[in-house]
Amino acid sequence: MKRIVFVFIIMIHYQSYGQKPRARDLGVPFSGITGVNNSITDVKGVEVGYSTIISNSGTNIIGKGPVRTGVTAIFPRGRSKKFSPVYANWYSLNGNGEMTGTTWVTESGFLETPIMITNTNSVGVVRDAVLKWYVDTDWYNGESWWYTYPVVGETYDGFLNDIYGFHVKEENVREAINNASGGKIDEGNVGGGTGMRCLGFKGGTGTSSRIIKIKDSKYTLGVIVQSNFGSKKNLTISGVPVGLELIDTLNFVYKGPPKSRITEGDGSIIVILATDAPFLPHQLKRISQRIPLGIGLVGGRGSNGSGDIFLAFSTANENAFNRDETTTVKTFSNDLITPFFEATVQVVEEAIINAMIAAETMEGINGNKAYALPHDLLIDVLKKYNRVK
């Protein structure tokens, strides 16, 4: 009986907001001023929801598991705010991955839908489920549209997950959508990031935000990442070569099929950036092109087998989209944009480290195991290099 109660307590702890330590809680230093929650949800209106799917253990039986996957949903103006397009644009550092709907985002300048993130083999079912959800909820507010392009990104979780078992279903997509909320959000082994690895350790979902002051106005910029990339030897935290210091510590355990051509450094990262500053699509393209600088700070190299795909949107200019009338919008001066470039680099760096700090060791198919970044050893290394006291 005592053992049952103990396990129950651990599960509740795992699901509770604010319980897991974040990088700053450990004393890891970062530049910039964060929002209240240090999260993409600090941008007013943005909501995030998850569906986390974990079941079974042992030998991989295709269609039965083990399952270590999920879905993440991001709503630029909140789930209750139906069809309300935002200015957006996207960029890819290396295109060995997928994000549906991006050609129309660039062509039109607008993101018209929520953003979903899942595993590589579940992009199709997530896209279809979102379309059904549009119909069921009258996403277009009574208008009859002849096209719609859901935005769905992915990273590969087949080291831990029965990825060819196709375990993400329509109900999981709806769960992520229905769970979407603002405020504090979970990180690590949650949503689409459940089965991911990063820079030699367990990866997953992470987030961060910054407050930018321009003259007398304050703006917020935040990101959410699904982090599944990089080699341990390149892991760098606060300028310290943590990966080299821990190169022989807690390596991945690989016990059997499926065989693959994945090499060290392969993987992917999806980054979704939000801001309330009034940027136009071409400026959001410029911002999204700075995202790789933050990835590079932690050790990303855009390897051949990596899908490094990024999307940025602005929640300003709420009435910019109009099919029938001319609209007037505010725009930000290019001469004032550099602080947003700096903030972009900062939030991406911190969000990736937050994902790794929150992630817990996970065993998946065939006993394959991805180890969490050990907090105590990390602090020891940072102390060695005088980055923390």
Steps between C-alpha positions, in 0.01 A plus 500: 500500500780743582661439163176580316457827689863594426460452123177702503674791666778497241247511216319798649832678549587444135175650377502809723594836354804669647632191678792414275813713528592718207844613390484824698390308810833316485687828469580475129565859385323651200477850354183704478186570703234229490124532507297391804497132404816500285283335236356557154169549682632830634399635160140599570248261348738213421385164636671159499355153551640147508403139453767268641482132404705254707421130521662156522866403522739239368531356150363710217193340344385722216152628573518415871797698623672598716355844434686821585348781295239777497362820354552869579252773402580873487228761452627850408189675632359229724270207432180698551604764246380342177642581159719802571811491279832641618790629296761225473794356309734204524857388434687172476867460592502140373197347335516132597158531661148625447269784590182501296328817385813715491492580128169682548630674812777654291278568200218664697697643792246357745478204735131409498501194726638363825841333484533130582822306570530121517725213385619450144254227403193668651493824301223372274261382770552822697430711193183305422380516861545877506292531182222299662522720809457808280179355362365395839572836663418728205855639505419738214196650674245397241707584194536237230868467412621281217851458642669472835855403583565381855854567623653180641870457584688191609815349649602132508446292816564152357790424736256477791159477336324239285484761227376258234215399728325830423373553855399866468125505437237766444406493867858590595493800270175617655640444848794728425263761355255480791782524756637822352539775757717796591719552805757242608547202272678169552837421344710193429331169422164647399292532185684458173827516693430184701739263321770743390877511560729802492876558498582162653227498764122484530336791321142613447288813538634827637404866511630846594417870456654846509372853563636759257474872573502734201478866599188521723346169392552143620460195279513128564668231291486129580565159351405138545738233368470130424865411540643180350838584346875510540806312625607478862851622416351834392272562800581846630327672792582860594808475283628191683584177306271289716477223241876446487517501879225235516591315180526162673206559734163327454521418132192382310424132546404334174389138532350400169288560190375697321825551309548839341754721327477763773846634583625712788362851475195405297159602630292813469374808677176691451490854639183709518556867583232746609513874562252778562718754316345627174720330243410435138561160336834596346623613842383176660707320237801698616429406861455132417838504323663588836362188671794283384739731688341390826513136395867541414575635846394170659674282241272461199672471165211446257619152410399323179245283681341783696176685429553847642176686425378823658186713488452850643174691542378830641176539694492876428282650228204283593279642225759480223333207325197602297388337176280790388633828637824695505655496846743721688780341703785609722854405408825492690805686371782279375738735679348386831493127433844395628391456867247245374776314317695487827195386695436227244846355550457516878160331519594219263815422698312494830198307373721216375681478834167517686379203295807300598487601867133399526537177305518178696683179410278292273514136394320414179487229237723195550639653818653795312569770755561875482648642820408834649769766527627450860437824689771447759772427245388796289537734796841353580618570147361855502675562833825369356479770233385767751160539339312435824603544862 
